[in-house]
Amino acid sequence: MSRQEFFSSRDEFEEWLFFQSDAVENFIDEFRHLKLDYSPESLLRLEKWILDRHSSPQTLVKNEKAAVLDGMLRYVGQVYVKQLKWIWDVELNDKNYVFYSMPLVKQRDDHDNIYAESPWSLLLASVDRRQGEYMYRMFMNMKEDMEEKSFCKKEKINFIKD
């Protein structure tokens, strides 16, 4: 797959972010049968739905509507935002950065993007690896790694349901 540029400016990213609540609510409403509640386990249900419909990252990108792809990306990122208290960001300074111009979720004080995750990359990798729990495992690994490195206290990462 060729590299796609998501945002060419901070303003484009901020405009995308401005519509976050409405876009995610619309996605959750359209896919209510998946019971998307921002829990880590909801990533399992979303991934199963994706794997049932798509055999490769290429078919996901080619055959799914742009609004659905955007909704999935936003939803996966919001699980990190709601559960780990992360924020959305975009890296536009370093064109060699692996997630250049992609929407990222990361810790608020992670200025070097050490713990940044790209929801788009998680989606594509989940289809490519076809494990059924890839996004969930990546989330749980990140949570556990943060706890071990004392970036957050264990008692503070109690999963919430929205």
Protein Blocks (a to p, Z undefined) as FASTA:
>chain_A
ZZddfbfcfklmmmmmmmmmmmmmmmmmmmmmnopghiaklmmmmmmmmmmmpcbfklmm
mmpcfklmmmmmmmmmmmmmmmnopacdddfkbmmbmkgoiacdddfklmnommgccfkl
mmmmmmmnonopmmmmmmmmmmmmmmmnopacfklmcccdZZ
